[in-house]
């Protein structure tokens, strides 16, 4: 991309020799088709190019970011950054620049998806809902990222993603389904629509049940929410630095049925193969048969904790946030959905959680609600749809030893409260899950 090559050249010319510099550019084309009342009402596409600059001089650091269209010149940007850097506090955890040997080039020339294809996928979804009202979105994106530093590193990568998220509603129910893929053409919109419609149809006229401790079967979106909370507030090494992480490496904290890896090179992975330092990522074991094996590290946290960097700096979040895995896979098991249900004496099937908030990061106690498809299971059969329940549950305890009855046999990219395309997960059958309130209180 010529604009990037020209940008590097301009910054190299304007940069004083005693200044350490890291330059990043993210060029993204986001395409979105929204629908409501079973009709498309919005179709938009936006291309954005953002530039991020970090300079380090005399023990102090300055970060800046700007849109490429607002930039006057490299010289002007560097002068502006250097003019105020002496007022910044000393950066005692400055990790240094990434080594040039960490460079990686995965850049590809990929055009945005055809909007007519998004419309086709929306129609295929809506057609499954018969007389139910449909709403949702179909999106696709192409993102190119570039990283250069004055150590000689020069990296680039391309990531694509496509998502269909839809819901059907009746007067008393709602059913949703979500799916992601690298390519929009590979998304089976009809199947997504069938699943959402079935949930909406079968969850009509829900009945309230008493709160309490129940067995639960969690759909992929609910599983994704649990794991993304653990990732952000537990396995993020910044949480360990701050003393708020419950994770203990090499301890038997989770059920032996659980293996979680971060693998940016897995077939179909949706996110970048480099982190925001420009370093090539690697496959990382996060949980291995129930045992935590690694935090998500950045240059800073690996220095602070004297641990190996796992290259999990996030683009656009700043290095003070810590590290997050973005290509996470929970290893599937061998149990199909029907078999899971047949093994429940009395429990609840939950399609997804929402409005979840951490009450205590140390124990990972989270409160939230169920929505868009929940059913009571009695003696191995779904007997009736149930209404809204509030849970207050330690996510650590929910996945602890002997609480995972079985792991589903099919994985898919699921949504979560921290974004889509991060986690590829199966269903889970949990022995106990604590519901503390219902509609009546």
C-alpha positions, 0 to 999 in steps of 0.5 A: 500500500503506497500510502503506508510506504510514503508515511514511513519514508516521511517519518524516517526523514523527520524523526530525530536520531535519539527518538524511539518511534513506533508507527501504526496504521489501520485501514478498515472497510466496514460494510453493514446491512441492517433490517427491521420489521422484516425489511432492509432499512439501512445499507452503509459502507465506511472506509477509515484509516487511523494512524497511531504514533508512540515516541519515547525520549529520555525515559518518557513516552507520548502517544498520539492518534489521528485520522489520515485525512487530518494529518498535515505532515510527518514533521508537524506530527513529530514536532507536536509530540516532542513539544509536550513529552517533557511534561509527561511522567517517567515511563518506568515500565517502558518495554522497548520497541519490538525486535525487527526479527518479529516482522511478519507480512500477511497483507492481502489484496481483498475487496469488500463483499458485494452488498447484494450478497448481504441482502441475499443473506438477509432475505434467506434469514427472513424467509425462515421466520414465516409470520414472525417479525425479523430484525438484525444485521449482516456485516462484513469487513476487510481490515489491513494493519501496518506497524513500523518502528525505528528498530527496523520492524515492518509488519503488515497483515489483513483480516476479514470477517462476516457476521449474521445476527438476527432475531425473530419476535412474537408478541410473547417471545424472541429467538436469536441466532448469530454466526461468523465466518471469514467469508460472507459466502460461507454463512448459511443464513437459512440455517441461522434463520431456522434456529432463531425461528425455532427458538422464538416459536418454542419460547412463546408464553414463557412461565416464571420459575423460582430462582435457585441453583439449577443445572444449565445447558448453555448455548455458544453465545452464553459460553462465549460470554463466560469465557470473554469475561475470564479473558478480559478480567482474569487471563489479561496479565494486566489484571494480574499486575493490578492484583485483581486476577483469580488465575493461578498458572499451573493450578487445577482451577478448571474442569479437565474437560476444558482446553482453551487455545489462542490460535491466529493461524487456525483455519478460518481464524478471523483476526490478525496474526500480529499484535499491535507491536507488529510482532507475529503471534503464536499458538498459545495454550491458555487452559490445558485440560483444566489447568491455566498455562498462560496469561495474555501478555504484552511487552509491558506486562511480560516485563512487569511480571518477568514472564514470556511475552505472548504478543497479545497487545490490542490494536486501538486499546492502548498498551495500558489495557493489557492483553486479550486473546482474539483467536480463541478456541474452546476444544469441542467434546463429543456430546450432541445437544439432544444428548445433553438435554436427555441427561438433565434431571431438572435444569434450564437451557439458556441461549444467551446472556446479556447485561452482564457486569462483574461484581467481584473480579477476584472471584469473578462473580458476575451478575446478568440476565438470560434472554432470547430463548430459555427453557425448563428441562425436566427428566431429560425433556424440554417442558416449557419456556421460562421467563427472565431470571437474574443470575449471580454466579462466579464464572470461575466456579461455573467452570471449576472441576466437576462442574462441567458435565459435558462439552458440546460436539460442534463449535461456532464463532459466537457473540459476546458482550465484548464483541464478535469473532473472538471466540469459537466455542461449543455448548456446555452442560454445567452441573450448577448455576446460581439464579438469584432473582426472577421477574417477581424479585 
